[in-house]
Amino acid sequence: MVMFFVHTMITIILLFCLYPSVLGEEYANLEFDDNIDEILSDLEPESVGHRVPRQVNKLESKPHIIDFKVKTTIISQYAFTAVSCTMINRVSAAKEGVFQIQIPAAAYISNFTMIIGGRVYPSEVREKEKKLKGKKKEAKKPGNGAKAGNIESEMETFQIAASIPGKNKATFLLAYEELLQRRLGKYEHVTSVRPQQLVSKLSVEVNIISCFGSVSNLSSHQLCCTPYVFSQVFSLFTGKPGAPLSTVINRTKTTCKVTFSPNIVQQARIARNGMLGDFVVRYDVERELGIGDIQVLNGYFVHYFAPKDLPAVPKNVVFVIDTSASMVGTKIRQTKEALFTILKDLRPEDHFNIVSFSNRIKVWQQGKLVPVTPDNIRDAKKFIYLLSPSGGTNINGGIQTGAVLLSDYKASHRRTQGSVSLIIFLTDGRPTVGETQSSNILSNTKEAVQEQSCLFSIGIGNDVDYRLLERMALENCGMMRRIYEDADARTMLKGFYDEIGTPLLSDIHIDYTEDTVEHVTQKLFTNYFNGSEIVIAGKLSGQSTGSLHVQVKASNSDKSIMLETDVPLQEKAKGVEKNINSLVNTTTEKDYIERLWGYLSVKELLQSRLRSESSRERETLSDQAKNLSLTYNFVTPVTSMVIEQPDIQMDKPRDDDADPLDEEHGEKPQSLHRNTKQPDVSVKKPEKKIIISKTSADGDPHFVVDFPLSKMAVCFNINGEPGDVLRLVSDHKNSGVTVNGKLIGAPAPVNSHKKQRTYFSTITIMVSKPQRSYIEITPRKVILDSKDRMVLPCDKTSAVERDGLAVSIVGKSNITVTVQGSVSFVILVHHYKNPAPYQRDHLGFYISSSKGLSSDSHGLLGQFLYQEVSITEMPVNVTIHESLLNGTKSNQEPQSPSTALKLKDRLVPAVKKQRKIHSGRHQVDCWFVKNNAAKLIDGVYQDYVVSHLFDTATGSDTSN
């Protein structure tokens, strides 16, 4: 492996030396020798072999990213994205770490958490107007946007900085949600991969789940980077276009998983500074024709309407083009090129005209719209070719002229009733000539358009009043697009026109049974364009009947179309629920229809607020949007996300030789807190007696589940990997309790059939009700992080109780955690005085009382709390099949049936066994299930491996 790596690096150096003209001057002058050491120092030991660590170099002078992961789950076009970024500060002094990522402008952040030096800093979404006291930091997306290369979807930058103590690490966790829009017959998901440095572990994962049709036309594309040289280097090393290096695609009929996980060398081939670009996945789904697909789940519904194979509706279009002096150069050249291409795509039944505006207003064909003929197209191209930028920017005059041309044409031509009228308006600046007040321009535009046409506005560059352009489009049934300064304006202009160039329907009215639904999103649409999609979501009323009547009315050319159907609600809900439960695990993702409804509702309220001319109405709409945003924890223009700013004090520096990532250095912890003394709370000595519980995960680790109703116990082993974090209990949505456990490894005893042993080194208990609290337990200390932070040693007897949360420690023995008096966990502390090589100090986890956990609880232990199990016999043919799978002979006569457990309509082979619990003081008779509890647990055990110790049901796990 080492030789392969060295050979690869030599090849890279030779390419840079021999082909500087191919790679560009920037790459020809790079000092690649220095980068070899930097790359090698960050590679995993197993990939390059052991080497002597270097002295602190320039990369180590600032926190270095060691892990960067982005995981997206797209369920019926609603995307949940979770970003995890871990940094390490290798020097002794505290350093500022900056977490920065570009996210889609249409997305709403739903969660952000920092874990710095072992302490958790959760965020909170609050109403924006509220002023906060104390030392708080607001984390939000700036409104000015950020460059997105040649990707059409707009991106904005989320950034936050935090101080990381010396010899320590920080993890930044960000979650956001968005509804993907269908454009030109495809959905597009963009992931920004710009960690700004080479990363040891980097991965992007996109999971696509379709609930109503198979996934089709899937493609992942080259990373789109702004500097052109990046794409040149990428093509040179891959040898072919298409998906980036190290991209893997796995798919079934209704699901797709796309992963991109380049190692450091592969990253360096794309961009040495870590600015890899945008990872783009495009796809579509096969859908039923007609009225569309309707999904129902948990009292909410969503309706996707995307008809195709309809004749195009004739269009009347006026191009209103800015020719002011600021358009000189690249802007006007690319605009002209785009218009030349667009003119060729006009259909014979269309009519058009062109207006240019600067100080003066120029109209190509005075007082009319002309049909699409070869002569007219030729003359229009000549008019466009001769346009010369000069003067100021008369936005009001240009739009007024275009609107009048359309209204006069429609008034004088009756046959335009079956056509669609569009104004395509392009500018690169703010109004400087004529009417310059935005409010007057808006009212003048609305009066001139008079709902007879739709205005689509395009802003080029950084000097545009995007708020004005957005309001102009929204108030006149159109859309607004931004084209950034260094983007390919020609391609983006043509792409935008392609989206709206083929109208298929107009005046679309979608209605549902009035007494069946309430709070439905937008139901009236002016136009439907080929390759797009109409999405409506609604909440079912408490009086909902057995079916939902859906009616769609629309116009196609000079014809009227009406579609009707009755949707069986219960049947639809059961189908969707069954499909979703088999594909996703988190509660948040299972509520995707409700969250989609909340997302769309907030978007529409904010758009209505933007269009409103009454201050009282704007205030009402703001309040409604704010309340919905707070309900779904969305960061929107009416809310803000606040996070407590870390105030780190170093009581005792770590040993510089210690590994800051080694959690086994518990003897010399660095104390991180806000105050110099422990908070004033009552501490008392607890009783040593604890409640005996069978349901547990102890040893290396052995799992026991007690089924009191069935009067039996079941046991199994989980042979995880060191470093895995297992979800033990998850009831985040109901009781607010989540429990995770992290595994450490040890060599197996001599002559053991196991390859290695694993133990729980850390148990974390997260509580979200009545307030957020975090408890981290290791064999040496208990960290309670609630209103105040406390660090309690495990070798001292003490107890703390406040706000419904109680922690009781029996020194050198056990810790009991009680939540709201109804949920109780016991954690046993196992210490070895003279440990063998295969022994590690570890923890055992026991569920003492589960009364407060809901029936929806999940996790490796939580899923069994409200289940029943019975003993039965495995049929003979199944027994034979099992023996064949296990590689054993099955030719013995006669063949007798084996014992099996019956759980959730599943038959699980099991054998009788005994297990010792509570440090061997008690013995349990149990039915043992092999192969990592195969068939006993929902899914497979890998489904219960979560990303980090403080992952709750909002992340990717197997929780309820």
N, C-alpha and C positions, 0 to 999 in steps of 0.2 A: 504494500500500500504506500509506504514511504517512497519507494523508488518510482512508483507510478506518479505520485504527486510531484516529485522533483522533476521527473521527465516532462510532465505537463507544464510546469512553471518555466522550464527552459524553453519549451516550444513557444510559450506566450511571449517570452522576452525576445526570442529570435524574430517572431512576427512583428513585434513593435520596432525592432531594429531594422529589419529588412524592408518593411512596407510602411514607412511613415507617411507616404503620400496617400495610401489607402485609408489609414486610420485617422488622418487629420493631424494638423500641426500641434493641437492640444495634447494628443496622446503620444506624439513622437518625442516630446520633451519630458515625459514623465520619468521619475526616478523609481523604477520598479523594484530595484534591489531592496530598498527600505520597506516596501510593502510586503515582501515575502516574509520577513520576520513578524510583521504585524498580523498577517494572515495566519501564519503558523502558531503564533501565540494564542490565537482565539479558537483554533480548531480543537475538537474534542480529542483527548489522549488516544482513544482507541482508533482514531482515523489517521493519525500520523506518528504514533509511537510516543514514548516519553522523551522529553527534552528538558534541559535545565532552564528554569524561568529567567527571563531577561530582567534587567533593572527597569525601574519605572520609566516608561518612554512617553512620547508625546501623546499617544492615545490614552494613557492612563492618567494624564493630568486632569481629565474631566471624566465624569461617570460614563461608563461604556455599556452599551446595550448588549446583553448576552442572550436575550430571548425576545423574539418579536413574533406574535401569532395573531392572525385574523381569521375568525371563523364566522361564516354567514350561513344561515338556514333560511331558504326562501320557500315559503308555504303558500301556494296559489298566488304567487307574485308579491306577497308581503314578506319583506326581508328583515330578519333579525341578525344584527352583526355585533360580535363581541371581539374587542381588541385587547390583547394583553402584551405589555411591554415591561420587561424587567431590566433594570440598570444596576451596575455595581460600581461603587466608589472604592478604588483599590488603594488610595492614599489615606494617610492618617487624618488629614484635615477634612472638615465638612466641605462638600462641593455642591454646586447647584446643578440639578438634573432637569433637563427640559424635555417634556413629552409633547410631541407635535405630530398631528396626522390630519390629512385632508379627508373630509367626509362629504357626501353629496349634499348640496344645498337644500334639497327637498326633504332630507332626513331630519328626524327629531332625536336628539340625545335622550336616552331614558335612564341612564345610570352612569356614574363615574365614582371610582374608589381609588384611593392611594394606600398602599401598604409600605410604610417607610420604617426601616429598622425594626420590623416586627410589629409595628403599631398600625392599626387600621384607621384611615381617615375617610369615612363615608361622606357622600355628598347628599344634599337635600335640595329639592326643587321647591321654590317659593314664588309668590307673586312678585313681579318685578318692582313694583312701586314701593314695596316695604323696605325701610331702611334698617340695616342690621347693625347691632352693637357688637363690640368685641373685635377680636382679631380674626376676621373672616376674609376669604378670598373668593371672588366670583369667577367661575369658569364658564365661558360661553363661546359661541362661534361668532367671530367678527362679521360684520355685515358687508364688508367690501369685497368678499370673495377671494379666491386664489386661482392662480393659473392651472388649467387642467390639460395642458398639451393640446393634442388634436382630438380629445374626447369631447363629444357633444354635451354630455351631462355636466352641469356646473358643479364645482366643488368649492367648499369653504374650509378654512383651517381652524382646527381646534388646537389650542396650545396652553400649557400650564407649566410653571416652573416650581420646583420644590428643592429645599436643601436636604441633601443626603449625608448622614453622618459618616465619618471616616471608617474605612474597613467594613462597610455595610452595603445593603442593597435596597432598592425601591422597586415596587411593582405598580404600574398604572393600568387600571382596568376601565375600559370605556365600552358602553353599549349604545347602539342607536338603531332606529327602525325607519323603514321607508316602504312606500308602495311603488313598485316598479311600473313605469309607464310603457305601454306598447307603442313602438314607433316603427313604421315601415315593415310591419309584420314580425317584429322581434322585440323581446325584452332585453335590456342591457343592464348588467350589474358591473360596477366599477369599484375596485379596491385599490386604494392608494398604497403603494409599497415604496415608501421614502423614509426609512429609518435614519437617513443621513450619515450612516456609517455601516461598515460591513458587520454582520451579525452572525454569531456562532450558530444559533438555532433560529431559523426564519421559516415560517410556513404561512401559506394562505389556503384556506379551505372554503369551498363554496358548495353547499348542498342544495339541490333543487328538488322540491317535492310537489308533484302535481296531483291535485285531488279530483280532477275531472277529465283528464286526458293524458295521453302519453307525451313525454317531452320530445321535441323534434328540433331539427336545425341547430343542434348544440355546437358552439364553437368557442374556443378561447384563443386570444390573439396575442401577438407580440406585445411586450411591454411598450407602452406609448410614452416616450420621454421627450421633453422639450428640446434639449440639445440634439441636433441631428446626428452628431457623431456617435451617440449611444446606440441608435438603431443600426448604424453602420457596423459597429463592433459586434453587436448581437448577431447580425446576419453573417458576419465573417466566421464566427465560432460555431454557429448552429448549422450553417450551410444551407438552410432553407427557411422560408417564412412559416408563419403559423403559430402554434402554441409555443410559449417560452420553454427553454430547457428545463428539465426536471418536472414538467407538468404531467400528471397522471389523471386519467378520466375513467371512472367506473360508473356503469349505468345499468338500470333496469328499465322496464317499460315506463314507469311513472316517477322514477327517481334518478338523479345524477349526482355524482360526487366528483368535483374537480379540485385537485390539490396541486399546489405549486410550492416546492420546498427546496430551493437551491442552496447548496453548501457555499462556503465562503469563496471558493475558487470560482464557482459558477456566478456568484454575485459580482465578483471582481471583473468577470468578462463583460458584464453588462454596464456596471458603473462602479468605479473604485470608491466613490464618496457615499455609497449607499442610496443614491437617488435613482432607484431602479425604474420607477415610473408607475403606470397604472395597469393593473391586471384586469383584463376585460373578459367577461363571459357573456355571450349572447345566446339566446335560445327562444323557442316558441313552444306552444302546446297545441296539440290537435284538439279541436273543440267541435261541439255539436253545432250544426247550422240552425238557423231559425232564431228562436227567442233568446238563446244563450244558455249559460250555465248558472244555476242557483245553488248555493251551498248554505246549509243551516247548521248552527252549532251553538249550544248554551244560550238560547234565547235571542240570537242575532242571525242575520242572514246577509249574504253578499251576492250581487247579481253582476255577472260578467257578460257584456253584450258586444260582440265583435263579428257582425255579418260580413260575408265576402261574396265574390262572384255576382255582384250587382253591377248594372251599367252605371258608368260615371255620370254624375250630374253636370250639365254645362256650367261653366263659371264665367263671371265677369270680373276681371281683375285689373286694378290700376296700381302700377308700381310708382311709388313716391320716393325719389332718391335724393339724398343730400349731396350737393355738389359745392359745398362751401370750401374755403381755402384749406381747412384742416384735413380734407379728404385727399389732398395731393399725395402722389407717390403710390405706395403699395395698396392703400385702402381703395382708391378709385380704380386701380388696375384690376384688383381681385374682384371688385364689385362688377365691373364691366364683363370680366370673364364669366362670372356666375350668371349674369343676365343673358349673355349669349347662349349659354347652355339651357337656361330656363325657357327662353323663347322657342327653342327647338322642341321642347316637351309640351308646348301648348297644343291642345286638340283642335281639330277643325271646327267643332261646335262652340269653342270658347270665343270671347271677345275681350279686348285689352286696350290699354293706353299707358303712356309713360309721362310722369311729371318729375321735373328736376327742380330743386329749390336751393337758393343761397340768398343773396340780396334780392335777386329776381326770381320769379316763378316762370318756368318754361314748360309748355305743354306740347307734346309731340303732335297730336291730332286734336285741334281745337274743338271743344264742345261735343265730342262723341267718343264712343268706343268702336273699334274696328274689328272685323272678323279675322280669324287666323287664316291667312293665305300666304303663299310663297313671297309675293310682292310686298305684302305688309311686314312680314318678318324681316325681309331684306332691308326695307326702309327703317324699321325700328332699330336694327343693328347699326345702321349708319348714324342714326340720331344718338345712340348710346356711345358709339365710337368717338363722336365729336364733342362729347361732354368734357368741359374743362373746369376744374375746381377754382373758385375765386369767391371773395366776399364773405359775408356773415351767414348766419343760420336762421332762416325764417321758418321754423317748424309749423307754426300756426297756419301760415299761408299755404304751405305745401299740402297739409292735410285737408284744409278747407277746399282747395282746388280739386284734389282727388275725390273727396266725398261728393262734391257737387257734380262732377262728371258721372259718377255712378248713379246718383239719385235721378239726374236728368235722363240718363239712358234708360233706367227702369221705368220712369214715368212715360216715356215715349214708345216703349216696346212692351206690349202686353205679353208677348211670348217669353219674357224673362221671368214669369211667375214660377216656373219650374227650375230656375237656375239659382246658383249661389254667387253672391257678390263679395269680393274680397279687396281690401286695401293692404298692400304689402309696403310698409313704411320703414325706411332705413336711414339712420343718422349716426354720426360719430361725436356729436357735441350737444351743448345746451343751447336754448333759444337766445340769440343775440340781436336779432332784427325783428321788427314788427312787434307782435304781442310776446312779451317775455315772462309774464306771470303764469306760473303753472296752473293755478286754479282757473284762470280765464281760458287757457288753452284747453283744459279738460272740458269745461262747460261748452266752449265753442265746438269742440270735436263731437261731443255727444249730441248737440243740437244739429250739426251738419249731417252726421251719420243717420240719426233718427231710427236706429234699430233696423235699417234696411240693408246694412252690410256689416261685415266683421273686419276689425282692424288688427293686423298682425305686425307688431313692432320689433325691430331688430336694432340693437345698440352695438356699435363697434368701438373698441378701445376703452380707455379708462376715464374719459372726460364726459361720459354720458350721464344724464339725469335718469338713472334706471328706475327710480320711483315714479317719475312722470310717465316713462314709457310703459311701465307695468300697469299703472292705473288707466292709461289710455286703452290698453289692450283689454283689461278686465271689464271696463265699463262698456266695451263695444264687442263683446263675445269673441275676443281673440286671445292670442298668446303673445308673450314676450320672450325673446332670446337674447343672450349676451354673446358677443364674440370678443374675446380678449385680444389685447394689443398685438401679441406675437403669434396668434392662432392663424390657421389656414382659413381665411375668411371666404375664399372662393368655394371650398369644399363644404363649409358649414352653411353658407347661404343656399347652396344647391340642395343640401340635405334638408334644410328647414322647408324649402319650397316643396320638396318631394313629399314631405309629411302632409301638407295641406293642398297639394296639387291635384288630388283625385277625390273630390267629395262624392260620397255614395248616397247619403241620406241628408235631409234637412228637416227642421221642425220636429225633432224627436220628442215624444211625450211617453214616459214610462210610468204606469200607475199600478198600485197594489191595493188589495182589499183594505178599505179604510179602517175597519174594526179589528184588523189582524196585525197591523204594523203601526208603529209610532216612531217619531224621530228619524225619518228617512232623509238621507243626503240628497243632493241635487237630482231632480227627476226630469228637468226640461233641458234640452240641448239644441243649440242652433244648427250645428252640422255634425256629421260623422264622416271622417276621412278614412280612406282605404288604408289598412295596416295599423290603425289605432284601436282603441278599446274604450268603451264606456263602462265605468264601474260605479255601482250604487250599493250602499250598505244601509241597513236599517235594524232597528230593535223591534222584536216582536212584542206585541202587547200581551198583558196578562189574560186577555180575553181571546187569545188566538184560537182559532178553530183547527180542524184537522188538516186544512189545506190553505194554500196561499194563491189567490188568483192574480195572475200577472198579465198586463196588457201593454203592448207596445204599438204606438201609432207614429208614422213617419211619412215623409214625402220623398219619392224617388223620381226625379225629373218632373213630369206632369201627372204622375200617378200617386195615389195614396196607398200606404201599406199598413195593415193591421195584423198583429200576431197576438194570440192569447193562449194561455195554458194554466192548469191548476197544479201546483206543486204540493205533494204530500209531505207535510212538515216533519212528522215523526219518522217516516221512512228515510227522508233526506238526512235528518239529524243523526240517525243511527248509522247510516252509511258513512257519513263524514267522520263521526266519532270513532268508528271502528278503524277506518283508514288512518286517521291521525294518531290514534293510540299506538298503532303498530309501527309508526315511523318516527314520532318525536316523543321526548320524555319530559320536557320542562312544562310547568303550568302556564308560563307566559306564552310559549309557542302554541300550546293547545287552545289558548284563548285568542288565536290569531284573528278570527272574524270580529270579535268584540273590539280588539285593539285596532284593526283596520277601520272599523266604524268610527272609533274615537279619533284616529288619525285624519280621516276624511272630514269629519265634523269640524275639527279644529281648523283645518285648511280652509274650509268654506266660510267659517265664521270670520276668519282673518281677512279673507278676500272681500266678504261683505262689509267688513269694517273699513277696508281700504276704499271701497266704492261709496260709502255712506257720506252724505253731505250734512247730516245733523249730528251735533256734538252729543246729544242725549242718546241717539241711536248708536253712535260709535262707542259710548261708554257701556251701553247694555251689551253690545256684541263683544266688547273686550272682556267684560265680566264672565260671559258665557264661555268664551274661549279659554279664559284663565281657569275657570272651574274644571273644565274638561282636561286641560293640560295638567293640572294638579292631580286629577283623578288617575291619569295614566302616566304620571311622572315624566311628562314631556317638557323639554326645554324649548320654548317657543318665544316669539317676540313679546308675549305678555307674561312670561315667567323667566326666572333666572336660576341657575344652579350655583349654590354656595357650598364651599367646602372649607372646613377648618384648616387654617394655615399651620403647618407643623412648626412648633417652637421647640427645637431639639437642643437639649443641654446634655453635655457629656460628663457624667460623674466620674467615670473611670475608663480610660482608653483601653481598647483591646490590645492584646499582644500582636505586634506587627507581623509575627510569623504565623499567626493563626489564619486559617482559611475562613474568610467571611461568609462563605456559603455553607460551611459545615455546621449543621445544626446540632452536632454531638458535642460541641464545645460549650456545654451548658454550665461548666464550672466557673467561667469567667464571662458572664453576660454583660453586655453594655446596657445600662439603665437609661431608657429614653422616656421622658415625660415632660409635662408642661410646667409642673411646679417642683420645687426643691424638696418637698416633703409629701408624704402620703396624704390623701384626702382624709377628712375627719369623718370616719364611719365607725360604727360599733363593731368591735372584734371580740368574740367570745369563744370559749372552748366548747366544742361540740361533744356529743356522746359518741363513744367508739362503736356502738352497735349499729350495724347497717342491715338493710332488708336483703334477704337472699333472693336473687333473681337468676333464672335460667337463661333468658334471652340475652345473648352476649356475644362478644367477639374478643377472644383472649388467646394467649399463647402465641403461636407463630403463623397466622392467627387461625384459631379454631372457632367456628361459628356454631352457636346453639340457638334454636328458636323454640320457645315453649308455646304449645297450643292448649291452653287450659280447657277450652270447650271440648276439645277432642281427647283430653287427658293423655297427651303424649308429647314428646319432644323430637325435633328433627335437627340433625347436625350436618355440617359440611365444612370444607376447607376452601379458601380462596388463595391460589398460588399466584399472587401478584408480583410485580417487579419492584425492586427498591426505588423509591421516589414516587410511586403511584400514590395518589390521594383518592381514597375510596369513599363514596357516599354511603353512610350508614343509616341515617334517618333524614327524610326530607318531608317537611310539612309547612313549607314557607308561606303558602298562601293562606292557610287556615290558622293554625296555632302560632305560626311565625317561627318555628323551630327547625334548624338544620344542623346535622352533625356530620363532620368529615373526619377521616383518620388517615395519617400519612405513614407509609411503610418505609422501614429501613431494612437493609439486608445483612445477612451473616452467613458464613459458610456452613454447609450441612455437616452433621456429625459423621465421623468415619463410618464407612459401610452403610450409610443411609441411602435409601432409594431416591431421596430428594437431591436436586442440584444445589439448592440453597434454602435458607430459612428467611422468613420476613416477619417483622414485628411492627406493632404500632409505636412510633416514636413520638407522635403528636396527635392530640385529639382537639378539634375546635368545635365549639358549640356557638352557633349564631342565633340570636333572638331578635325579632323585629317588633314585638308587641310587649308592653305598651310603648317601648322605645327601643332603639337599636342598641344591642349590647353584644360584645364579642368575648368569648372565653377561650383562651389558648392554654392547653395543659401539656406539659412535658414531664418526664420523670423527676425533674428537679424544681419546677416552678409552675405557678398558675398565674396567668395574666388576665385580669378582669378589666375590660375596656368598655365603660359605659359613660355616664356623665363625667366621671373621673377615671383615671387609670391607676390600677393597683397591681403590684407584683408581689405575690405571696409565695414563700418557699414551701416545698412539699414535705420537708422534714420537720416542720413546726405545726402544731395543732392550733387551728384558728377557724373562725367563721365570719362571714360577711353577708349582710342581708340588706337590700334596699330595692325599692321600685319593683317589687314582686319577683326579684331574682335573688336566690340564696346560694352561696358557695360555702361548703363546710369541708375542712381539711382535717383528717386524722393523720398526724405526722408519720411519715415513712410507711403509710398503709393505703389510704384511699382518699378520694375526693368525691363528694356528693354535690351535684348541681340540681337545684330545684327551680322550676319555672312556674310562676303563678300558683304554686302549691299543688298543681295537678300533674306536672310532668317531672319525673325525677330520674337522673342518670347517676350511676356509680362508676367511677374510674379507679381501677386498682393500679397501684404503683409497684412495679416489680424491679427490685434492685438485686444485683449479684455482688457479694463481697469478693469472691474470687472466680470471676466468670471464665467459662471455657471459651474457646475460639468461636463456637457456634451460638453463644449466648450474648444478648444485648439487654441493657436496661430498657424496659418497655412498659406499655400500658395495656390494661384490659378494660373493655367497655361493656357495661351492663345496663339494661333498661329496667329500672326498679319500679317505676310507675308510669303508665302510658295513658292514663285517663284523659289527659288534656290534649292528646294527639288525635287528629281527625281520622275518619275512615278512609280518607284519600292519602294517608301517609304512604311514603314509598322509601326507597333505599334498600340496601342489602338486608337490613333487619326490619325497617319500618313497614315494608310491604306485607308482612305476615301478621301484623298486630290484630287485625280484625278478620283473619281468615280461619277457615276450618280445614282439617285434613283427615283423611281416613285411610285405613289399610285395606288393600285389595290384592288380588293375584294377577300377575302379568300373564296375558295369554301366551300359550306355548309358542305360537308362531312369532310373537314379539320377542320372547325369550331367546329363540334361535337367532333372530335378527340381531339382538343385542350382543350375543356371543360372537357372531361373525364380525360385527363392528369392532369388538374388543380383541379380535384376533385369537380367540380360544376355540377349541374343538367343540363341536356340537353333535358328534355322532354317537353319544352315549344313549343307550336305550334302557328304560323308557325316559323320554324327556319330561321333566316335571316343571310346572310353572314356578316363577320366582315371585318374591314379594314386591309390591309396588305401593307407592303413596298416590292417592288421588287428590289433586289440588287444582282448583280452577279448571276442571275438565281436562286436566293433563295427568297422564300416568308417568310416574317417576320411579325408576328402579331404586331400591334401597335395601340396605342390610342392617341388621341389629348390631349396635355398638355401645360402648360406654365411654363417657367423657368426664374428665375431671375439671371442675371449675373452682373459682375462688381459691387460687393458689393450691389446688389439690385437696382442699378441706372438704369438698363435696363431690359426689359422683352422680352423674346423670345417665340414665338409660335412654338411648335415642336411636332413631332410624337415620343411618348415614347415607348421604347422597354423594356420589363420586363426580369427577370431572368438573370441578369448579361449580358445583350445584346446577349442572345442566338440567334444564326442564323444570327445576324447582323454582328458580328465580325468573322473573320476567326478563326476556332477552338473554344476553350473556354477560359475564362479569365485567368485561371491558366497557359495557355501557355505563357502569357505575364508577368509572375512573373520571374524575373531574380535574379541571385545570389547575386549581390551587386550593389551599386550605380554607380560604374564606369565600369560596364559591358557594352561592346559594342557589335557589331554584331559578334565579334570573339568568344563570349561565347555562352551559351545555352539560346536562347530567340526566340522570334517570329518575329525577324526583317527580312528585305527583304533578 
